[in-house]
Amino acid sequence: MLQLMEKYGVSWDDFSRKGRPPKGVSELRSCIVTDLHAEGRTWADIMAITGLSNGAVQRLTKAKRNPNTMARVRAAAAELGKSGAGMSKPWFSDALRRWWAEGRFDFHRAPRSEKDRVALRASWTDERRVRLSNIRTRLGADASYRGRLEAYHRSPEVRRHRSTQQAYRMAHAPATFVRGIRSFVFVMKCDQFLIHTRSSYKTAVVHLLESDPRVRSYTYEPTMTDECGVLFPDFVVTWADGGTTLIEVKAHWVTRLPPEHKVTARLDRSRRLTDRMGWSFDIWTENRKEVRDALARTP
């Protein structure tokens, strides 16, 4: 455990803190749990090593498909099948008869028991996963289907409707719907006149770009494509000297994530894309002086 905490640069006090962890610690917890899981540790072992609850371990691990886990799932499914040999869906038919006698016709809304969850996990066989994957692949390869789906989600009407609905939710139920610090910012140098930012860092960067005389124009979250699919980088800035920079705005702890993390992979995709476009690439964090000053000025 000490080696893993040193590897990811997290202290035991931050790792074991109850309640809401400091920024970035949740991601680092996930990396540590995933490493332990990939070593073949059971959830019980990981709980004993890390001091986390069973639910936290299951939520944090990203290695649920590793061979050790799949072997345990297959063994559990085999034991479940042996226990009901010669019977016709005993757990399901008995439950239905009991619920019918009790008059419980909304049983599908009840929380699943551990036995139900085991049966549900066992039903996701490799054959079923392959079949569903083939369906998604076939639909994705259909240019007509993919074009209609993308056109719908990117249409101005749908984007405007979602923005309007989000503004309404933020105004009428902020405690329920607002996550993080969001803002609507009116801008002049962007190709949009109103920007919806989802973090205080991005809001500060918008104000910084608007006030910087070196910035000729910029685009916020443009739709770009590479060999892996669609990308939505934070900012593409055109400078007064003719240069162009793709800027990703992230918290500093993101820079400490391992190479295999999905956020790091997206940043690498953005970096490769800028190399092909002949642009420069930069990651702005709260440690950058200009961003820190803009945060101090942002109301």
N, C-alpha and C positions, 0 to 999 in steps of 0.2 A: 504494500500500500504506500509506503514512504517513497519507493522508487517511482510509482505512478504519479504521486503528487509532485515530486520534483520534475518529472517529465513534462507535466502540463502546467507547472508553475502556479499551483494553488496550495494555500495553507490549510492545515487541518481545521482551524477555527472557522474559516470560510466554508470549507467543504461540509462540515458537520453542523453548520448553523441552522437552527430551526426557523420555520416560517419562510418568508421571501428571501432567497439568497442574494448576495451582491451581484452586480451586473457581470455577466459572463460566466459565473460559477456554475449555473445550470448546464451550460454547454460543456464545461470541463468535467462536471460530474458524469455527463453522458459518455464522454470519451473514456473515462476511467472504468465505468461499468461495462462498456462495450469491450474494452481490452480484457477485463476479467472474464466476461462471457465467452469471448473468442478463445480463451485458454481452456475452455471446457468446464469452468466452474458452474455449479448449479446456482439457482436463485437463492437457495438457503445459504450456500457458502458466501455468495456476494453480500447478502444481508449481514452475515456475521463479520465479514471483513470491513465493510463500509459503514455499518451502523444504520443503513437506510431501511425503510420499510419495504415490504413485498411489493406494494403498488408502485412505489418510487422506482424500484429496480426494474420492474416490467415496463414502466413508461420510458425510462432513460436509455435502456439498451437499444442499440441499432444493429445487433448481431443475432436477431431471432432466427435467421435463416442459416446459421452456421451448422456444420454437420453434427456437432455434439447435441445441439438443441433438437434437430430433426430426428436424431436417433432416439432421444427421450420421448418425443411426441409420438413416434411410431410405436415405441414400447407401451406407452400409455394407451394408445388406440387398440393395440393387440390385447392388453389386459381387459379393456372395456368390452371388446368383442367376445372374449372367452367367458366373461361373467354373464353375458346374456345369450349364450349358445342355446339354440333350440327354442328360443322365445321370439315372438313377433314384436319388436320394438317395445320391450317391457317398460323402460323409463317413460316413454312417450304415451303409450296407451293407458298405463296406470294413472299418470298425471291427468289425462283427459277425463277418465272416468271420475276421478276425485273432484276435479273442478266442475264437472257437469252436475254432480250430486250437490255441491256447495253453491251452485248457481253463479259461479265465477266465469262469466263469458268475456271478460276483458283480461284474460290470463296473459295475453301477449304483451301487456304493458308491465307485467311484474318483473322485478330484477331477476336476472338469471342466477341460478345456483352454481356452485363450483362444478358440480357434475354436468350441468347443462353447458357450461363453458368448455369443459374438457371434450364433450361430444361435438360441440361446434368447431373447436380447433381440429379435432380428428377428421371432420368432414372436408376440410380443405386439403385434399390429397394432391399429390404432384400432378396427377392426370387432370384434375379440375383446374389447377393453376395454369397448366399448359394450354388447356382448351380456352380459358378466358383470355390468356395472353395472345393466343392466335387470333381471337376475335378482335382484340384491340389493335393488333398489328395489321389485320386485314382492313379494318376501318381506317386506320391511319394512313395506309398506302393508297386508299381511294382518294384521288385528288379532288373529285367532286364533293365527297362528304367532308373532307378536311377543309376545303375552301368555304363551304357553306357554314361550317361550325366557326371557323376563324372570323369570317365576315360578320357573323352575328355578334360575337363577343367584342369585336373591334369597332362595330358600327357606332357612329356618333350618338344615335338615339339611345342605345343600350348603355354606353358609357355615361351619357348625360343623366339617364334615369338612375343609375347606380350612385352617381355623385349626389343627385338630389335626395335620394333616400338616405344616404349616409349623413348628409347635412341635417336632415330632419331628425335622425336618430341621435346625433350628437347634441342637437338643441333640446330634445325632449326627454331623452333617457341617457344622459352621459354616464351615470354610474353603471349601467348595464352594457352599453355598447362601445364606449370609448376604451381603447387599449393603447397605453402610451400617451405621448403628447402629440396631438395632431393639430394642424392649422390649415386655414385657407388664406393664401397670400396673393394679393394682386401684384402683377409684375409687368415690366415694360420691355425687357430685353429678350424675353422668352417668346416662342411661337404660340404660347397660350397666354390668355390674359388673367387666368386664375389657376393657381397651383394648389393641389391638395397634398400636403406633406404629412408623413406618418411618424415623424420623430422630431425632437427639438434640434438635433444636429442638422437635419436636412433644411429645417426652417432657417437656421442660422446661416447655412451655406447659400440659400436663396437670397437672403438679405446681403450677404457678402458679395455675391456675383452682381447683384443689382447696383451696388455702390462702387464696385471696382472699375475704374476707367479703362483698365487694360482689357476688359471683357467687351467684345463687340456684340455677341449674342450667345444664347445657349438653348439647349433642348432638355426638357425634364422627362425622364423615363421614356425615351424613344423605343420603338419596337425594332429590334435588330435580329438578324438570323446568322447562325453559323452552322457548322457541320453537325452539331448536336441538337439543334432546334432553335427556339426563340429565346432571346435575351432582352431584359428590360434594365439597362444600366441606369444609374441615378442621374448623371448629367453628362452631356456632350457639349463642351464649351469651345467656342470659336474666339480666339484672341485677336486683338487689334493688329498684331504683327503677322497675322495670317495663319498661325498654327492652330491646331485642334487638339484638345485633351479630353479623354474619357475619364470621368471622375466618379469613383465609388465612395460613398459616404458611409463609414462604418465606425462602430465603437472600437477602441484600441484592443480590447480583448479578442476581437475577431482575428487579429493578426497572429495570435498564438495558437489558433486551431491547427490540428494536424492536416497534412496534405490530402488525406482521404475524406475529409469532412466535406459535406455538400456545399457549404458556403465557400470554402476554399476552392472547390472545383469550379463554382460559378465565377469567382474572381479570376481564376486561370483562363477560363473561356473568354472573359472580357479582355484580358491581357493579350491573348493570341489574336483576338479580333482586331485590336488596335494595331498590332504588328502588321497585319495584312492591309489595313486601311491607311497605314502610314501616319497614324496619330501617336500621341504620347498617352501614357496610362499612369494614373495616380490614385492612391487611396488616401482620403482625408479623414482623420480621426479627431477626437476632441483634444488631442495633444498638439495638434498643429496650431501655431500661434494665431494665425488669422481666424481660424474657426473658434478658438478659445475667446478671442476678443469679440467676435460676432455673437457668441453665446452670451457674453456679459452684457452686450447692448440690446439683445433681443428681449422684448417684454414678455 
